Amino acid sequence: MRNKLSTASGQLPTERRNLKLTLEYLGTNYHGFQRQPGLVTIQSELERVLSLLLRDEVKVIGAGRTDAGVHAAEQVVSFKT
């Protein structure tokens, strides 16, 4: 997917920004943080939703991980857009 957002001048941004998110979540219904084929994880859901919102492919990098069913407070992730 290609980013369709433009700058104030109407031009596509040439440089990506590295953004930080601080998350809190209940992990009960997830198979941990890290992306795993065929399983619903926090990372896979974040990437799916951010990609839809930003209309660009987003890959999230987590500063840490949680196991299946584990909750998190103030977990930090970053991504480029």
C-alpha positions in Angstrom: 0.0 0.0 0.0 1.2 3.5 -0.7 0.6 6.5 1.6 -2.1 8.7 0.1 -1.8 11.4 2.7 -0.2 14.7 1.5 1.5 17.6 3.2 0.1 21.2 3.3 1.7 21.9 -0.1 -0.2 18.9 -1.6 3.0 16.9 -2.0 3.6 13.4 -0.7 5.9 13.4 2.3 9.4 12.2 1.2 10.7 11.3 4.7 8.9 8.9 7.1 8.4 9.9 10.7 9.1 7.5 13.5 6.2 7.7 16.0 5.9 6.4 19.5 2.7 5.0 21.1 2.3 4.2 24.8 -0.3 1.5 25.2 -2.5 -0.1 27.9 -4.5 -3.2 27.1 -6.2 -6.2 28.5 -4.5 -9.2 27.0 -7.1 -11.8 27.9 -8.3 -12.5 24.3 -4.8 -12.2 22.7 -2.0 -14.7 22.1 0.6 -12.2 23.5 2.2 -9.2 21.9 4.4 -10.6 19.1 2.9 -11.3 15.7 2.3 -15.1 15.2 0.9 -16.7 12.0 -2.8 -17.6 12.4 -3.1 -16.1 15.9 -4.6 -12.8 17.1 -1.9 -10.8 18.8 -1.6 -7.2 20.0 1.1 -6.5 17.4 -0.9 -8.0 14.5 -4.1 -6.0 15.5 -2.1 -2.8 15.9 -0.6 -3.2 12.5 -3.9 -4.0 10.9 -5.7 -1.0 12.4 -2.9 1.5 11.9 -2.5 0.4 8.3 -6.2 1.0 7.7 -6.2 4.4 9.4 -3.1 5.7 7.7 -3.7 4.0 4.4 -0.1 2.7 4.4 1.5 -0.5 5.4 2.6 -0.2 9.1 5.0 -2.5 10.9 5.0 -2.0 14.7 8.2 -2.5 16.8 7.6 -3.2 20.5 9.9 -2.3 23.3 8.9 -5.5 25.1 6.5 -8.4 24.8 3.8 -10.0 26.8 2.7 -13.6 26.9 -0.8 -14.9 26.0 -3.5 -13.5 28.3 -1.2 -10.9 29.9 -2.3 -7.3 30.4 0.0 -4.3 29.9 0.2 -0.7 31.2 2.5 1.8 29.5 3.9 -0.6 26.9 5.8 1.4 24.3 5.8 0.7 20.6 7.0 2.6 17.6 6.3 2.7 13.9 7.2 4.7 10.8 4.7 6.6 8.7 
